[in-house]
Amino acid sequence: MKPEQDGQRMIVSALSQMDRKIKLVEERVTGLRNHIELIENNLIETNQKLVQEAEDFNKTAQDLRKQMQENLDQLNKISEHINNFASKDSVKVIERYMEIINPLSIMNKEDVEELIEEKISNKEE
């Protein structure tokens, strides 16, 4: 029976060795699954952060577009008001007329009445 026992021992030893190797492989597979699960969770978390950042970016871009449109509208209003101002040439023409007319030398009603009274009194004398 010795050869049979040796054969059985070899088989038991081989099975035991295979069992250890299978357990080692199972542990590695479990470790890989845990690692994959961790990576998946990190990817999901990263994806959620990226989606949130993209939404924030889009909102910021929309706010900037809105602000730019408001600024453009204000610039258009300012431009319209500027167009209503007199040009430099128009102001120069008005200045020339003022120099010619010289409104400070124009008499008011009281001055005219006083002048008339003086003339009348001079004629009477």
MITI-707941 format. One line per field, with one value per residue (C-alpha): x, y, z. Coordinates in Angstrom, 2 decimals, always signed. Layout:
BEGIN
u X / ...
v Y / ...
w Z / ...
! end
This chain:
BEGIN
u +0.00 / +2.80 / +2.74 / -0.98 / -0.45 / +2.32 / +0.03 / -2.75 / -0.35 / +0.82 / -2.77 / -3.69 / -0.56 / -1.35 / -4.98 / -3.85 / -1.42 / -4.15 / -6.51 / -3.94 / -3.40 / -7.17 / -7.57 / -4.71 / -6.34 / -9.71 / -8.07 / -6.49 / -9.81 / -11.53 / -8.80 / -9.19 / -12.98 / -12.55 / -10.04 / -12.39 / -15.27 / -13.13 / -12.16 / -15.82 / -16.83 / -14.03 / -15.10 / -18.71 / -17.65 / -15.33 / -18.06 / -20.52 / -17.97 / -17.33 / -21.04 / -21.46 / -18.48 / -19.89 / -23.25 / -21.52 / -19.46 / -22.59 / -24.36 / -21.35 / -21.20 / -24.92 / -24.46 / -21.54 / -23.56 / -26.42 / -24.06 / -22.40 / -25.81 / -26.77 / -23.47 / -24.08 / -27.58 / -26.17 / -23.50 / -26.19 / -28.18 / -25.07 / -24.36 / -27.90 / -27.48 / -24.13 / -25.74 / -28.19 / -25.35 / -24.32 / -21.27 / -18.13 / -18.89 / -22.43 / -21.09 / -18.56 / -21.32 / -23.42 / -20.37 / -19.87 / -23.53 / -23.26 / -20.20 / -22.04 / -25.28 / -23.56 / -26.58 / -24.93 / -25.20 / -28.92 / -31.05 / -33.80 / -37.28 / -36.40 / -33.34 / -35.44 / -38.09 / -35.40 / -33.83 / -37.22 / -37.89 / -34.48 / -35.13 / -38.56 / -37.23 / -34.36 / -36.83 / -38.96 / -36.10
v +0.00 / +2.23 / +3.18 / +3.85 / +5.99 / +7.87 / +8.40 / +9.59 / +11.89 / +13.33 / +13.83 / +15.40 / +17.56 / +18.60 / +19.32 / +21.28 / +23.25 / +23.90 / +24.97 / +27.51 / +28.80 / +29.05 / +30.96 / +33.26 / +33.86 / +34.46 / +37.00 / +38.74 / +38.75 / +40.17 / +42.81 / +43.67 / +43.88 / +46.24 / +48.26 / +48.38 / +49.42 / +52.19 / +53.34 / +53.27 / +55.34 / +57.81 / +58.03 / +58.62 / +61.30 / +62.92 / +62.80 / +64.48 / +67.19 / +67.74 / +67.94 / +70.49 / +72.50 / +72.42 / +73.66 / +76.41 / +77.34 / +77.51 / +79.68 / +81.98 / +82.17 / +83.03 / +85.70 / +87.16 / +87.17 / +88.91 / +91.48 / +92.09 / +92.63 / +95.08 / +96.92 / +97.01 / +98.41 / +101.09 / +101.97 / +102.30 / +104.65 / +106.71 / +106.82 / +108.05 / +110.79 / +111.80 / +112.13 / +114.64 / +116.92 / +119.85 / +119.27 / +121.36 / +123.14 / +123.97 / +125.45 / +127.55 / +128.88 / +129.83 / +131.53 / +133.59 / +134.67 / +135.61 / +137.73 / +139.43 / +140.00 / +140.69 / +140.18 / +142.14 / +145.30 / +144.77 / +147.00 / +145.74 / +147.32 / +149.63 / +150.92 / +151.69 / +153.49 / +155.52 / +156.43 / +157.50 / +159.66 / +161.30 / +162.04 / +163.45 / +165.60 / +166.81 / +167.83 / +169.70 / +171.72
w +0.00 / +0.15 / -3.49 / -3.18 / -0.13 / -1.87 / -4.83 / -2.56 / -0.74 / -4.03 / -5.11 / -1.77 / -1.93 / -5.51 / -4.57 / -1.54 / -3.69 / -6.26 / -3.49 / -2.23 / -5.75 / -6.34 / -3.06 / -4.07 / -7.47 / -5.76 / -3.42 / -6.39 / -8.24 / -5.13 / -4.85 / -8.54 / -8.16 / -5.20 / -7.18 / -10.19 / -7.94 / -6.46 / -9.96 / -11.05 / -8.01 / -8.72 / -12.37 / -11.36 / -8.89 / -11.43 / -14.07 / -11.69 / -10.92 / -14.62 / -15.35 / -12.54 / -13.80 / -17.33 / -16.04 / -14.05 / -17.11 / -19.28 / -16.71 / -16.50 / -20.30 / -20.43 / -17.75 / -19.70 / -22.93 / -21.13 / -19.59 / -22.97 / -24.58 / -21.81 / -22.32 / -26.07 / -25.50 / -23.21 / -25.77 / -28.44 / -26.18 / -25.49 / -29.22 / -29.89 / -27.25 / -28.72 / -32.15 / -30.60 / -29.47 / -31.64 / -33.78 / -33.43 / -36.69 / -35.55 / -32.32 / -34.28 / -36.55 / -33.51 / -31.95 / -35.13 / -35.12 / -31.46 / -32.23 / -35.09 / -33.18 / -29.86 / -27.60 / -24.80 / -26.87 / -27.48 / -25.32 / -23.12 / -22.90 / -20.02 / -21.84 / -24.92 / -22.84 / -21.11 / -24.44 / -25.83 / -22.79 / -23.16 / -26.83 / -26.04 / -23.25 / -25.47 / -28.18 / -25.69 / -24.47
! end
